[in-house]
C-alpha cells in the first residue's frame, strides 16, 4: 500500500461529492409549476346542456416535464372596493374537469404532467346580477345544483386585485397577480394580469414599501 495517502479522507471526499451531485440532480429534476397562460375570460358551454357560465381562468403546466404531484391553486384577495366587506382573504379554487364538491373546506389536489391544466379563479352565471363569485368548489357545487350562492365566495361588482398561487408537493410553484372586474352584467366578467411596483416611503421615523398594482400591458 502506498504510504502517506489519506485514503479515509479521499473516500470521504468522494462520498461527499457524490451526495452533492445526487442532490443537484434531484433539484434539477424537481417539477416546476408555471402559470403559462391567462387570465382568460370566456363563456363555457356545459356539454349536453344549454347552460352557459362565464369563467376567469389560468393555464398551469409542469415546465420541466416531470409530474407535479397534488397541485393546489389558491386565491388571496389583496385589494377590494372600499364599500365591500369580505368574509375571508384566501381560498382554494377549482381545477377544471374535477367534479364539483360540496365540501365546505379543503382543496382539490391534481397531478399535472404533459398538458396544461385549467385553474378556475372566478365565475358568473346568467342568474347572477351585480356580482361574481370566486371559483371555490362548494360555490360551484351550490350554483350548479341549487342555483344558490355561498356568501364567502361573493365578489360584489367592482375591481379586485387577486394573487393566484399554485403549488405542488414535490416541486416549486408559481404566482400571478391579476385584476378581476366583477360586473353588473354576468357576460362582462373580465380580468387582466398585473405587475407590482414597490416604492420606499417614510411615515414619521418608520420606512415602509408602498405597493402599486399596474396592468402588465401598460406596466
C-alpha positions as CSV (number, residue, x, y, z in Angstrom):
1,X,0.0,0.0,0.0
2,X,1.2,3.4,-0.8
3,X,2.3,5.3,2.3
4,X,1.3,8.8,3.2
5,X,-2.1,8.8,1.4
6,X,-5.2,9.6,3.4
7,X,-7.5,7.0,2.0
8,X,-10.2,7.7,4.5
9,X,-10.2,11.4,3.6
10,X,-10.3,10.6,-0.1
11,X,-13.2,8.2,0.3
12,X,-15.0,10.7,2.4
13,X,-14.5,13.5,-0.2
14,X,-15.7,11.2,-3.0
15,X,-18.8,10.3,-0.9
16,X,-19.5,13.9,-0.2
17,X,-19.1,14.8,-3.9
18,X,-21.4,12.0,-4.9
19,X,-24.0,13.2,-2.4
20,X,-23.7,16.7,-3.7
21,X,-24.2,15.6,-7.3
22,X,-27.2,13.5,-6.3
23,X,-28.7,16.5,-4.6
24,X,-28.2,18.7,-7.6
25,X,-29.7,16.1,-9.9
26,X,-32.8,15.8,-7.7
27,X,-33.1,19.6,-7.6
28,X,-32.8,19.9,-11.4
29,X,-35.4,17.1,-11.9
30,X,-37.9,18.5,-9.5
31,X,-41.1,19.7,-11.2
32,X,-41.7,23.4,-11.6
33,X,-45.2,24.6,-12.0
34,X,-45.6,27.5,-14.3
35,X,-48.7,29.7,-15.0
36,X,-48.4,29.6,-18.7
37,X,-51.4,31.5,-19.8
38,X,-54.2,33.8,-18.7
39,X,-56.1,35.2,-17.2
40,X,-58.6,34.2,-19.8
41,X,-62.3,35.4,-19.5
42,X,-64.6,33.3,-21.6
43,X,-68.0,31.7,-21.8
44,X,-68.2,27.9,-21.2
45,X,-71.0,25.7,-22.5
46,X,-71.6,22.7,-20.4
47,X,-71.7,19.6,-22.6
48,X,-75.1,18.1,-23.1
49,X,-76.9,21.2,-21.7
50,X,-78.0,24.7,-22.7
51,X,-76.2,26.1,-19.6
52,X,-73.6,28.8,-20.2
53,X,-71.4,30.3,-17.5
54,X,-68.5,32.7,-17.7
55,X,-65.2,31.9,-16.2
56,X,-61.9,33.6,-15.5
57,X,-59.1,31.0,-15.6
58,X,-55.4,30.4,-15.8
59,X,-53.4,27.7,-17.6
60,X,-50.8,25.8,-15.5
61,X,-48.1,23.4,-16.7
62,X,-45.3,21.4,-15.2
63,X,-42.5,23.2,-17.0
64,X,-39.8,20.6,-16.5
65,X,-41.8,17.7,-18.0
66,X,-42.0,15.8,-14.8
67,X,-45.2,15.0,-13.0
68,X,-46.1,17.6,-10.4
69,X,-48.0,15.8,-7.6
70,X,-51.0,17.0,-5.6
71,X,-51.1,20.5,-7.1
72,X,-53.3,23.1,-5.4
73,X,-54.5,26.5,-6.5
74,X,-55.2,29.3,-4.1
75,X,-56.5,32.9,-4.4
76,X,-55.7,35.7,-2.0
77,X,-57.7,39.0,-2.1
78,X,-55.1,41.8,-1.9
79,X,-57.4,44.7,-2.6
80,X,-61.2,45.2,-2.9
81,X,-63.7,48.0,-3.3
82,X,-63.9,50.2,-0.3
83,X,-67.6,49.6,0.1
84,X,-67.2,45.8,0.1
85,X,-66.8,43.7,3.2
86,X,-65.1,40.4,2.5
87,X,-65.5,37.3,4.7
88,X,-62.1,35.8,4.1
89,X,-58.8,36.6,2.5
90,X,-57.6,33.2,1.0
91,X,-59.4,30.4,-0.7
92,X,-58.6,27.2,-2.5
93,X,-60.1,27.3,-6.0
94,X,-61.2,24.7,-8.6
95,X,-59.3,22.8,-11.2
96,X,-61.3,22.3,-14.4
97,X,-62.6,18.8,-15.1
98,X,-62.6,17.9,-11.4
99,X,-66.2,17.2,-10.3
100,X,-67.8,19.9,-8.2
101,X,-67.6,19.1,-4.5
102,X,-70.0,20.1,-1.7
103,X,-67.2,20.1,0.8
104,X,-67.1,23.4,2.6
105,X,-63.3,23.4,3.2
106,X,-60.2,21.9,1.7
107,X,-58.6,21.9,-1.7
108,X,-58.8,19.5,-4.7
109,X,-55.3,18.4,-5.5
110,X,-54.5,17.2,-9.0
111,X,-51.4,15.8,-10.7
112,X,-50.1,17.8,-13.7
113,X,-48.0,16.3,-16.4
114,X,-47.7,16.6,-20.2
115,X,-50.6,19.0,-20.9
116,X,-51.7,22.2,-19.2
117,X,-54.4,22.2,-16.5
118,X,-57.0,24.9,-16.3
119,X,-57.4,26.6,-12.9
120,X,-60.8,28.4,-12.5
121,X,-60.5,31.6,-10.5
122,X,-63.9,33.2,-10.6
123,X,-67.2,32.8,-12.5
124,X,-70.6,34.3,-13.2
125,X,-73.9,32.8,-14.3
126,X,-76.9,34.2,-16.1
127,X,-79.0,34.3,-13.0
128,X,-76.4,36.5,-11.2
129,X,-76.6,40.2,-11.3
130,X,-74.1,42.7,-9.8
131,X,-71.6,40.1,-8.6
132,X,-69.1,37.4,-9.5
133,X,-68.1,34.5,-7.4
134,X,-64.7,33.0,-6.6
135,X,-64.4,29.5,-8.0
136,X,-64.4,27.8,-4.7
137,X,-65.5,24.2,-5.2
138,X,-68.5,24.4,-2.8
139,X,-69.6,27.7,-4.6
140,X,-69.6,26.0,-7.9
141,X,-71.4,23.0,-6.5
142,X,-74.1,25.2,-4.9
143,X,-74.6,27.3,-8.0
144,X,-74.8,24.2,-10.3
145,X,-77.1,22.1,-8.1
146,X,-79.2,24.6,-6.2
147,X,-78.7,28.0,-8.0
148,X,-77.6,29.4,-4.7
149,X,-74.6,31.5,-3.7
150,X,-72.1,31.0,-0.9
151,X,-71.5,34.3,0.9
152,X,-67.8,33.7,1.3
153,X,-67.3,33.4,-2.4
154,X,-69.3,36.5,-3.4
155,X,-67.5,39.4,-5.0
156,X,-69.9,42.4,-5.4
157,X,-69.4,44.5,-8.5
158,X,-66.1,46.4,-8.7
159,X,-62.4,45.8,-9.2
160,X,-60.4,43.3,-7.1
161,X,-56.7,42.6,-7.0
162,X,-56.1,38.9,-6.5
163,X,-52.9,36.9,-6.0
164,X,-53.2,33.4,-7.5
165,X,-50.7,30.8,-6.2
166,X,-50.2,27.3,-7.5
167,X,-48.1,24.8,-5.5
168,X,-47.3,21.0,-5.5
169,X,-45.9,18.6,-3.0
170,X,-42.8,17.6,-4.9
171,X,-41.7,20.8,-6.6
172,X,-41.9,24.5,-6.9
173,X,-44.9,26.7,-7.6
174,X,-45.7,29.9,-9.3
175,X,-47.7,33.1,-8.6
176,X,-49.6,35.6,-10.7
177,X,-51.3,38.9,-9.7
178,X,-54.5,39.8,-11.6
179,X,-57.2,42.4,-11.5
180,X,-60.6,40.9,-11.6
181,X,-63.6,43.1,-12.7
182,X,-66.8,41.8,-11.1
183,X,-69.5,43.1,-13.4
184,X,-73.1,44.4,-13.2
185,X,-74.0,42.1,-16.1
186,X,-72.7,38.5,-16.0
187,X,-71.3,38.5,-19.5
188,X,-68.9,41.3,-18.7
189,X,-66.7,39.4,-16.2
190,X,-63.1,40.3,-17.1
191,X,-59.5,40.1,-15.8
192,X,-56.0,41.2,-16.7
193,X,-52.5,40.4,-15.4
194,X,-50.9,43.0,-13.1
195,X,-47.4,43.8,-12.1
196,X,-46.3,45.0,-8.7
197,X,-44.3,48.2,-8.2
198,X,-42.8,49.0,-4.8
199,X,-41.7,52.4,-3.6
200,X,-39.9,53.2,-0.4
201,X,-41.9,55.6,1.8
202,X,-41.4,57.3,5.2
203,X,-44.1,57.7,7.8
204,X,-42.6,59.5,10.8
205,X,-39.5,57.6,11.7
206,X,-40.6,54.4,10.0
207,X,-39.7,53.3,6.5
208,X,-42.0,51.1,4.5
209,X,-42.7,49.9,1.0
210,X,-45.8,51.0,-0.7
211,X,-47.1,48.6,-3.3
212,X,-48.8,49.8,-6.5
213,X,-50.5,47.4,-8.9
214,X,-50.4,48.2,-12.6
215,X,-51.7,46.4,-15.7
216,X,-48.9,44.4,-17.3
217,X,-49.9,45.6,-20.7
218,X,-49.1,49.1,-19.7
219,X,-46.6,48.5,-16.9
